[in-house]
């Protein structure tokens, strides 16, 4: 799978994903720092990648602006840190269903929500 890291996602996720055999792009290598959300998400889509972010706004806005998109994974933790984010990412890779288009995953500390657009 291809993954695209938002600027709020730990850089160490890049190495972790590539070690697991995935292709990983990082917004920090593709766009200027502070690029607006729309540009960031459109760039992720241009890379045909699952978008990884901690910005919960994407969970709410993507369905309205992008009726067709590659998957989005939002990890929203009570006390986010690099280790906790990577643990939730590992859980996602180990247990989430095979990537499906138009799916948004919201991963919390102990729960998750999956939204699929028709």
N, C-alpha and C positions, 0 to 999 in steps of 0.2 A: 504494500500500500504506500501511497504518497501522503506525507504529512506536511503541513505548513504551520510553523510556530509564530504566534503573535508575539509582539515585543514584551508582553508581560509574562511570557512562559520561560522557564529556566533554560538557559543555553545548554545545560547538561542533558536535556531531553534529546537534543540532536544526536549526540553520541549514543545514548541509550537506544534510540529508534534505529539508527544505522546498524548497531550491533545485533539487533533483532531481525535484520534483513530488510528494513524499510528504507524508502527514499525520504529524505527530510530537507525541507527548505525553511529558511529563517527570514522573517520579514526584515530583520536587521541587515541582511545581506542583499535584500532586493529593493528596499525603499528607504527614503530619508527618515530619520527618527521623527516621531510625532505625526506621521502621515495619518490622514483621517480614516475612520473605520471603513467607510465605503471603498476607498482605494485599497486598503489592506485586504478586505474580503474579496474584492474583484481580482486582486493579484493571486490570492490563494486559489480562486476558481480557475484562473488562467493556467495555474500549475496542476489543475485536476487533482487537488489534494484535500485530505481531511484537514479542516481548520481547527487547530488547538489553541484555546485561549482561557484566560481566567476572567474575562470581561463578560459578566452576566447579561449585559445589554444585547449581545449577539443572540442569546437564546430567545429574546423577545422580538428583535427587529428583523432577523433574517427571513422568517416566514412571510413578512409583509413586503419586503423589498426584493426577494429572490424566490419566486415560486418554484424554480428549479435550481438545485445547487448540489454540490458534493457535501458530504457529511460535515457536521460541526460538532466539536466536543468542547463543552464549557465545563471547567472544573472550578467549582465554587466551594471553598472550604472555610470553616470558621476561623482557623488560624493557618493560612496558607504559608508554606515554606517549601523550599526546593525538594526536600525529602518527601513530604506529604504529597506534593503534586506528582512526583514521579511514582509514588506508590499507587495513587489513583489511576495514573496513566497505565501502569503495569496491570492493574485490575481490569481496566478497559480492554487492553490487548488480549488478556487471558480469557475474559468471559463475555465480552460483548459479541453480538452476532456479526457475521461478515458484513462489511460495509454495504450500506444500501443508500442509493441516492435519495436526497430530500429528507434526510434524517438528522435530527438535532438531539444530542445527548447532553443532559445536565447532570454532572456527577457531583454529589455532595459528600460530606464526611462518611455517612453510612448508608445513604440512599442514592437513587438515581431516577431520572425521568427520561423517557424516550418519546420524542414527538416526531411523527412521520407525516409529511405533507402528501396529499393525494397526487 
